[in-house]
């Protein structure tokens, strides 16, 4: 299911164009998958992401995500009839 660039919901895939949001522990905890991660994993993730954003490495590797009209991540809409 494509996620539009301007989607403001707070689930993991909506942060494809704004990874800075994942530096906020509250934003991560709003996503159920983060409830399975230990505090040390969250700290390591935050440290690594912060470093990648500051150095420009994240944008070098994934910067195109910031301008894509939509992102087709792992979400699938299943409709049963």
LODODREN-130812 format. One record per residue (C-alpha): residue in one letter; x, y, z. Coordinates in steps of 0.05 Angstrom, whole numbers, plus 32768, in hexadecimal, padded with zeros to 4 digits. Layout:
residues N
AXYZ/...
end
This chain:
residues 81
X800080008000/X802280407FEA/X802E80738021/X802B80BB8008/X806680E98015/X803B8118803F/X801C80E1806A/X801E80FB80B1/X800980BC80D6/X803B80A18107/X804E805B80F0/X8092804380D9/X80888049808E/X806F80918093/X80B480A580A9/X80D380918066/X80DB80DA8053/X80E780F68098/X811680C680BE/X812480FD80F1/X80E280EC8111/X80FD80A88125/X812F80CC8153/X80F380DB8180/X80E980A081B0/X809F80B181B5/X809780AB8169/X80B98068816A/X808F804E81A4/X80508061817E/X8063802A814D/X80557FE5816A/X80937FC5814D/X80BF7FF0817A/X809E7FD281B7/X80C57F9381A9/X81087FB781A9/X81317FBD81E8/X814980018201/X81907FF481EB/X81797FE581A4/X8151802681A3/X818D804D81BD/X81BB802D8189/X8189803B8151/X818280848167/X81CD808D816B/X81D9806E8126/X81A080938104/X81B680D68123/X81FC80CA8109/X81E580B780C4/X81B880F580BF/X81EE812480D8/X8223810780A9/X81F58107806D/X81FC80BB8066/X81B180AF806D/X81A180E18036/X81D880C5800A/X81BA8080800F/X8170808D8017/X816580D78007/X813B80C77FCA/X810580B07FFA/X80FC80F88010/X80DF810D7FCD/X80BB80CE7FB4/X807080DC7FAC/X8062809C7FD2/X808680617FF1/X806F801A7FE7/X80897FF98027/X80747FBA804A/X802B7FCD8056/X7FF67FA48033/X7FAB7FB08034/X7F857F6E8038/X7F3B7F6F802C/X7F117F31803A/X7ECB7F29801E/
end
